Amino acid sequence: MTIWTKAFWKGALDRAIKTFFQTFVAVLVAGVGADAVGISAGILDAPWLAALSVSALATFLSIATAVGNADNTAKDASLDSGRGV
């Protein structure tokens, strides 16, 4: 299977979106938690730029991994399409 199929890009996009948000939340929570020891932290104190930067890198790496493993990415996408949610 190649990367030039709809199934591949559906799987790669699904993984990339999940990776972005999982990383974003993890970095944001870790950053606020680390800064909040002993003080109260508000929404303006959150490390938004760091969270976006790390999440963008993780998303890029997710897509690179998908390209390197096109068969599994496309296979995973085809398995997900049959499930009703």
N, C-alpha and C positions, 0 to 999 in steps of 0.2 A: 504494500500500500504506500502511496505517496502523500506528500503534504498538500497536493492539489485537489483534494476532495472536500466535499461539504462536511462529511462526517469528521474528518480530521480537524477542520477549523472550528466546528461546533464543539468538539471535545477540548481543543486548545483554549478557546475563548472561555468555556465553562471553568476550566482549571485556573486560568489567569485571573478571572474575576474573583473566584474563591480565594486564591492566594493573596490578591491585593487586599481584600477586606480582612482576612484573618491576620495578615501581617500588620495592617494599619491599626487594628484594635489592640493587638498585642503590644506594639511599640507605644501606642498612646497610653494604655493602662500602665505599662511598666514605667514610662516616663513620669506620669502623674504620680504614681505610687512612690517612686524614688524621691521626687521633689516634695511630696506631701508629708514626709516624716517630720513631725514636730510643728508643722504649720498647716494652715488650711489652703488648699489649692483650688482655684476656680478654673472656669473654662478658658480664660485668657492665659492661664499658666501652663496649659497643655503644650507639649512639644509638637505642634502641628506640622511644621516644616520637616522635622526629623522623621515623623511618622510617614509623611508623603514620600520623602526621599527613599527611605528603606523599602516602603511598599512598592514603589516604582521599580526598584532594582529587583525585588523578589518576583514581580510580575514578569519582567524581562527574562529572568532565569527560568521561570515556569514555561514561558513560550519556547525558550531555547531547549529546554528538556523535552518538550513535546515534539519539537522538530527532530531531535535526536532519537526519539522513540515513536515514530509516526504510527506504526502498527498498533501499539497499545492505546495510543490516544484516540485513534479512529474507532477501535474496537470498543473502548469505554463509552464513547459517544453513542454508538449504535445500541449498546445495552441500555443506556439511560433513556433513549427515545421511546422504548416500548413500555415504560412504566408510567402509569397514570397517577397524578398527584392531585 
